[in-house]
């Protein structure tokens, strides 16, 4: 778990051109907030993965680690995605 807590930035990104610059799973339009809403509602990880086939279980873990970081720091700077 410690490795994930340190490496969530590999899976979460911000692109001003995608979802109004909200944090998303890298390479998708799946917002971290959608994942967190599902987890908070008690939706099992397997059901979240079935609903969003582009997700991997590591993405759910990364979204949770990102949220944990936000609660510790108040805000987190993410590098913007550069689109060609």
MODELLER restraints for C-alpha pairs under 7 A, 6 or more apart:
rsr = mdl.restraints
at = mdl.atoms
rsr.add(forms.Gaussian(group=physical.xy_distance, feature=features.Distance(at['CA:4:A'], at['CA:62:A']), mean=6.72, stdev=0.5))
rsr.add(forms.Gaussian(group=physical.xy_distance, feature=features.Distance(at['CA:5:A'], at['CA:65:A']), mean=5.45, stdev=0.5))
rsr.add(forms.Gaussian(group=physical.xy_distance, feature=features.Distance(at['CA:8:A'], at['CA:62:A']), mean=4.70, stdev=0.5))
rsr.add(forms.Gaussian(group=physical.xy_distance, feature=features.Distance(at['CA:8:A'], at['CA:65:A']), mean=6.41, stdev=0.5))
rsr.add(forms.Gaussian(group=physical.xy_distance, feature=features.Distance(at['CA:8:A'], at['CA:66:A']), mean=6.49, stdev=0.5))
rsr.add(forms.Gaussian(group=physical.xy_distance, feature=features.Distance(at['CA:11:A'], at['CA:25:A']), mean=5.74, stdev=0.5))
rsr.add(forms.Gaussian(group=physical.xy_distance, feature=features.Distance(at['CA:11:A'], at['CA:26:A']), mean=5.23, stdev=0.5))
rsr.add(forms.Gaussian(group=physical.xy_distance, feature=features.Distance(at['CA:11:A'], at['CA:59:A']), mean=6.32, stdev=0.5))
rsr.add(forms.Gaussian(group=physical.xy_distance, feature=features.Distance(at['CA:11:A'], at['CA:62:A']), mean=6.45, stdev=0.5))
rsr.add(forms.Gaussian(group=physical.xy_distance, feature=features.Distance(at['CA:12:A'], at['CA:23:A']), mean=6.47, stdev=0.5))
rsr.add(forms.Gaussian(group=physical.xy_distance, feature=features.Distance(at['CA:12:A'], at['CA:24:A']), mean=5.63, stdev=0.5))
rsr.add(forms.Gaussian(group=physical.xy_distance, feature=features.Distance(at['CA:12:A'], at['CA:25:A']), mean=4.66, stdev=0.5))
rsr.add(forms.Gaussian(group=physical.xy_distance, feature=features.Distance(at['CA:12:A'], at['CA:26:A']), mean=5.08, stdev=0.5))
rsr.add(forms.Gaussian(group=physical.xy_distance, feature=features.Distance(at['CA:13:A'], at['CA:23:A']), mean=5.56, stdev=0.5))
rsr.add(forms.Gaussian(group=physical.xy_distance, feature=features.Distance(at['CA:13:A'], at['CA:24:A']), mean=5.56, stdev=0.5))
rsr.add(forms.Gaussian(group=physical.xy_distance, feature=features.Distance(at['CA:13:A'], at['CA:25:A']), mean=6.24, stdev=0.5))
rsr.add(forms.Gaussian(group=physical.xy_distance, feature=features.Distance(at['CA:13:A'], at['CA:26:A']), mean=5.18, stdev=0.5))
rsr.add(forms.Gaussian(group=physical.xy_distance, feature=features.Distance(at['CA:13:A'], at['CA:78:A']), mean=6.45, stdev=0.5))
rsr.add(forms.Gaussian(group=physical.xy_distance, feature=features.Distance(at['CA:13:A'], at['CA:80:A']), mean=6.93, stdev=0.5))
rsr.add(forms.Gaussian(group=physical.xy_distance, feature=features.Distance(at['CA:13:A'], at['CA:81:A']), mean=6.76, stdev=0.5))
rsr.add(forms.Gaussian(group=physical.xy_distance, feature=features.Distance(at['CA:14:A'], at['CA:21:A']), mean=5.48, stdev=0.5))
rsr.add(forms.Gaussian(group=physical.xy_distance, feature=features.Distance(at['CA:14:A'], at['CA:22:A']), mean=5.98, stdev=0.5))
rsr.add(forms.Gaussian(group=physical.xy_distance, feature=features.Distance(at['CA:14:A'], at['CA:23:A']), mean=4.87, stdev=0.5))
rsr.add(forms.Gaussian(group=physical.xy_distance, feature=features.Distance(at['CA:14:A'], at['CA:24:A']), mean=6.26, stdev=0.5))
rsr.add(forms.Gaussian(group=physical.xy_distance, feature=features.Distance(at['CA:14:A'], at['CA:78:A']), mean=6.49, stdev=0.5))
rsr.add(forms.Gaussian(group=physical.xy_distance, feature=features.Distance(at['CA:14:A'], at['CA:79:A']), mean=6.83, stdev=0.5))
rsr.add(forms.Gaussian(group=physical.xy_distance, feature=features.Distance(at['CA:14:A'], at['CA:80:A']), mean=5.17, stdev=0.5))
rsr.add(forms.Gaussian(group=physical.xy_distance, feature=features.Distance(at['CA:14:A'], at['CA:81:A']), mean=5.92, stdev=0.5))
rsr.add(forms.Gaussian(group=physical.xy_distance, feature=features.Distance(at['CA:15:A'], at['CA:21:A']), mean=5.08, stdev=0.5))
rsr.add(forms.Gaussian(group=physical.xy_distance, feature=features.Distance(at['CA:15:A'], at['CA:80:A']), mean=5.29, stdev=0.5))
rsr.add(forms.Gaussian(group=physical.xy_distance, feature=features.Distance(at['CA:15:A'], at['CA:81:A']), mean=4.68, stdev=0.5))
rsr.add(forms.Gaussian(group=physical.xy_distance, feature=features.Distance(at['CA:18:A'], at['CA:29:A']), mean=6.59, stdev=0.5))
rsr.add(forms.Gaussian(group=physical.xy_distance, feature=features.Distance(at['CA:19:A'], at['CA:29:A']), mean=6.56, stdev=0.5))
rsr.add(forms.Gaussian(group=physical.xy_distance, feature=features.Distance(at['CA:22:A'], at['CA:31:A']), mean=6.66, stdev=0.5))
rsr.add(forms.Gaussian(group=physical.xy_distance, feature=features.Distance(at['CA:23:A'], at['CA:31:A']), mean=5.80, stdev=0.5))
rsr.add(forms.Gaussian(group=physical.xy_distance, feature=features.Distance(at['CA:23:A'], at['CA:32:A']), mean=5.76, stdev=0.5))
rsr.add(forms.Gaussian(group=physical.xy_distance, feature=features.Distance(at['CA:24:A'], at['CA:30:A']), mean=5.34, stdev=0.5))
rsr.add(forms.Gaussian(group=physical.xy_distance, feature=features.Distance(at['CA:24:A'], at['CA:31:A']), mean=4.07, stdev=0.5))
rsr.add(forms.Gaussian(group=physical.xy_distance, feature=features.Distance(at['CA:24:A'], at['CA:32:A']), mean=5.15, stdev=0.5))
rsr.add(forms.Gaussian(group=physical.xy_distance, feature=features.Distance(at['CA:25:A'], at['CA:31:A']), mean=6.39, stdev=0.5))
rsr.add(forms.Gaussian(group=physical.xy_distance, feature=features.Distance(at['CA:25:A'], at['CA:32:A']), mean=6.56, stdev=0.5))
rsr.add(forms.Gaussian(group=physical.xy_distance, feature=features.Distance(at['CA:25:A'], at['CA:59:A']), mean=6.61, stdev=0.5))
rsr.add(forms.Gaussian(group=physical.xy_distance, feature=features.Distance(at['CA:32:A'], at['CA:63:A']), mean=5.54, stdev=0.5))
rsr.add(forms.Gaussian(group=physical.xy_distance, feature=features.Distance(at['CA:35:A'], at['CA:60:A']), mean=6.62, stdev=0.5))
rsr.add(forms.Gaussian(group=physical.xy_distance, feature=features.Distance(at['CA:35:A'], at['CA:63:A']), mean=6.96, stdev=0.5))
rsr.add(forms.Gaussian(group=physical.xy_distance, feature=features.Distance(at['CA:36:A'], at['CA:63:A']), mean=6.99, stdev=0.5))
rsr.add(forms.Gaussian(group=physical.xy_distance, feature=features.Distance(at['CA:49:A'], at['CA:55:A']), mean=5.81, stdev=0.5))
rsr.add(forms.Gaussian(group=physical.xy_distance, feature=features.Distance(at['CA:49:A'], at['CA:56:A']), mean=6.66, stdev=0.5))
rsr.add(forms.Gaussian(group=physical.xy_distance, feature=features.Distance(at['CA:70:A'], at['CA:76:A']), mean=6.09, stdev=0.5))
